[in-house]
Amino acid sequence: MKERKLNYRFHNPNPTAATADYLLKIFMEANQEKVQHAIQAAADTADGSGEKDNEGRTA
């Protein structure tokens, strides 16, 4: 039996900015733990606790 290729089409009547905001909210909710860690890491860096490179060493 020949395998069918699925083809999805979406009609989006919303403005681009509203769609982007909605998708951002969905992705943030789905990745809430990762988002919290990223926010905490950014806040720690902004606090002047010493900038570090990707391996965690002081720059």
C-alpha positions in Angstrom: 0.0 0.0 0.0 1.3 3.4 -1.0 2.1 5.7 2.0 0.1 9.0 2.0 1.8 12.3 2.6 -0.1 14.5 5.0 -0.7 18.1 3.9 -2.1 20.6 6.4 -3.4 24.1 5.6 -4.3 26.6 8.2 -6.3 29.8 7.7 -5.2 32.5 10.1 -7.4 35.6 10.0 -5.4 37.2 12.9 -2.7 39.9 12.4 0.9 38.6 12.4 1.7 40.3 15.7 -1.3 38.6 17.5 -0.3 35.2 16.0 3.3 35.6 17.2 2.2 36.6 20.7 -0.2 33.6 20.9 2.5 31.2 19.7 5.0 32.7 22.2 2.6 32.1 25.0 2.1 28.5 24.0 5.8 27.8 23.7 6.5 29.5 27.0 3.9 27.4 28.7 5.2 24.2 27.1 8.8 25.0 28.1 8.1 26.8 31.4 11.0 25.2 33.3 13.5 26.1 30.6 12.2 29.6 30.4 12.6 30.0 34.2 16.2 28.8 34.1 17.0 31.2 31.2 15.4 34.1 33.0 17.3 33.2 36.3 20.6 32.9 34.4 20.1 36.3 32.7 19.2 37.9 36.0 22.2 36.4 37.7 24.5 37.8 35.0 22.8 41.2 35.1 23.3 41.3 38.9 27.1 41.7 38.3 27.9 38.3 39.8 30.7 38.1 37.2 30.1 37.3 33.5 30.9 33.8 32.5 31.5 32.1 29.2 29.6 29.1 27.9 31.7 26.7 30.0 30.9 28.6 33.3 34.4 30.2 33.6 34.7 33.8 34.5 35.4 35.9 31.4 
